[in-house]
């Protein structure tokens, strides 16, 4: 078993707060989508397409926070708390600067971005409002991401959970006030969503920043945000830039897919947006295990416990596969009724229902890819996952989706089949790589016979759950 001082890095200990956070975020996100759908299906289409654009841009600061998160867990596993503290501070500072630059672009350039994404003229007024004002607050998202990642990788997954729940609950309440004009507030429609989003994100930043100041053994002070270490920055980039490319490949492939859907029509775009919301419920517990195992394995790897790290990836995978398959089957049974909660348009509901059986294949493939891919990232093998992402997402997810969906006229079904093929190919490739144990064997060879590595060479060392 993992010793008492690392109990907080047990798989279930890490995963359950992440699951609750993701579950309630998805639940509140569904309520958010339902509220936006009461404005119009066009508003849903705009929010869905803009969300893909925002995801694409967030990779710029997620490169920093993602790389820093892995290094924080590794350094804490190696008992190098001061290094972990410095890395976390630098991650927050750099991510905030990048976020401010993104906010400036979104606020000043909504029209050129709309033209690049083939946004129709009928959607332009809603697009300009949402992208300029909600996108103008993206620096808040950058701060939330870096603060939450730093806190979470210290083993404290509960604090980001509580803040995430509070932020989303406040967002829904303010949506109710500003979308519908409740309690004497002005009825602002989609503009009200931008107000509620920015207010809730700002309050989340303030709470997370306060928690961040006390998360390490030595308190962080305001003057510490000027700390800079070129060597550590290079380490963050060494691990982070492939993660950024990986995330960029995913979000840009999704952005390409959404642009294909925009060419098919607003109904197809709305149907995919509604299905995306439902799919998040399928995968949320699997996602929690995938993120938890990355934190756990990074900590074990830093501590030299390579055998525990190797077995831990499979344990998380088996649990995750069981959960996501069961959830996908439940969605298959109830999907028609659930889609009816979002829209009364029978054509949109029929499109969504046609995807429910394919979702039974998509979710297990996604779980395989995320659990094992995150395990590779945790030990620093981020370039391999980057290479698989570049190849599969560009050729299969984006290229074949256009060929089948637009070129051959298969529409939404063809695009969904390509998404499944992409997840399956990447999942099998990372599984082969993990079984090869390249980075784990390299760590054992270079680390020598430390007490930790010696213990892990013995048989029967379980991973704490």
Secondary structure as UniProt FT lines:
FT   HELIX           4..9
FT   HELIX           11..39
FT   HELIX           41..77
FT   TURN            78..79
FT   HELIX           81..108
FT   HELIX           110..116
FT   TURN            117..118
FT   HELIX           121..123
FT   HELIX           124..135
FT   TURN            136..137
FT   HELIX           138..152
FT   TURN            153..155
FT   HELIX           157..180
FT   HELIX           182..184
FT   HELIX           190..212
FT   TURN            213..214
FT   HELIX           222..226
FT   HELIX           230..264
FT   HELIX           266..302
FT   TURN            303..304
FT   HELIX           306..339
FT   TURN            340..342
FT   HELIX           346..354
FT   HELIX           356..378
FT   TURN            379..380
FT   HELIX           382..392
FT   HELIX           393..400
FT   HELIX           402..407
FT   HELIX           411..436
FT   HELIX           438..447
FT   HELIX           451..456
//
